Amino acid sequence: MSSHANTSNLVLKITRKRKRGAVEPWKYEYQPTASVEHTFRDLADFQYRPYNSKFVKENLNPFLSFSLNELKKVRISDEPENLEELDLMPPPVFSRTIHPHSYNYRQNTAVVAVASDGVVKFVNRQATTRLNPSAVQWGVDTIPTTPKVDERLQKPEVMEVVGILNSLLEKRPVWTRRALESHLNERQRLAIKAAIPQVAYLWISGPWRDACCKFGVDPRTAPEFGQYQTLMFHFQDKPVSFAARHRAGEEPIKIAENQSSHIFDGKTLNIAGRTFQLCDITDPLIRQLLDQSQPPSSPHGTFGWYTMDTMVKVRKIMRLKLKSLIDGRIPNDTEFTHILESRFDESKSETKEEALTANEEQNVEEKVEDLMKEFLAQSLEQESFGDINEEMSDFEVLVDSE
């Protein structure tokens, strides 16, 4: 696109002939006076994608075939075009872009050329190392037996934690991450994200959701694995002033330390998380319910190796106890008599509704997982845990300070 105007400027022609081995001098020659000039102040080159072009749709394949015989088949219609469907590119003046884009293409400064076996490859030294954790959903036919080993993750500080986790998994095949961290010091916890995928796989749904399970161990095969099932709770309320509760004459509650934050005793508030394994519940009332339960013939997708009646009661009581601890009060077991005397059975519609209420968080999350099953599978295969580099840098700082 240009604009023209009348002018009387002189035109100077500058030329220089080049010969092999010699360079001729510049020659200057005046041309006749220019009476009209064209000024280009907008883009001189436009691209148009003819998605809806009838001509392109009919003749695209012959042109792309690069075959003379196919090109001979191309015919241009002599019939007059419909003005409302005229097959022409839109005027460039309609474009909203009037200046060229300054892309400033540059190579990433973190990318370097590395020669390996005579082949030069470009490697990004700042790229986040992918952990590639193995993860399964409830209902999967087979479980992982070996890890996806990445040599870049086998650093000395990571392998140290791998050895500790292997010894813990020999004693107990299923753990939550928080329970594993209780056996590590502050320095070792920085490497646990890179260590877990090398020793265990993860459950992303079912009774063992968010648990780390030893490779080759399927907790659905025997009732003794029921003690390792997980319970998840979500609360948005913030703890009240414990000092104020103590002044009011009530028994003050305790805040769990890192080494015991995965244990629920009914009197200690766990701020670090709300995911517990049944084997880590020491509250006498809940413990009695779990110990008296008779396992079913096969594991349930929600209740695992426990009956619906047992798990609904456990969830209801534990949820109310956690809620009381958040409010700064230690509950009394007599408050849950009505729950203990109730009977939750799948055959009764009323108890079905109550069971769903007790399991509302887990059920909602499992529905979301079903809708995003493919997305979860892809993301877990390529999960990078973007803060692994930051945590490794923190690890180096701790080592230097020691």
ABEGO torsion letter per residue (X at the ends): XBBBBBBABBBBBBBBBBBBGBBBBBBBBBBBBBABBBBBABBABBBBBBAABAAAAAAAAAAAAGBAAAAAABBBBABBBBAAABBBBBBAAABABABBBBAGBBBBAABBBBBBGGBBBBBBAABBBBAGBBBBBBGBABBBABBBBBAAABBAAAAAAAAAAAAAAAABABBBAAAAAAABBAAAAAAAAAAAAAABBBBABEAABGBBBBBGBBAAABAAAAAABBBBBBBABBBBBAAAAAAAGBBBBBBBBAAAAABBAGABBBAABABBBAAABABAAAAAAAAABBBBABBBAAAEABBAAAAAAAAAAAAAAAAAAAAGBBBBAAAAAAAAABBBBAABAAAAAAAAAAAAAAAAAAAAAAAAAAAAAAAAAABAGAAAAAAAAAAAAAAAAX
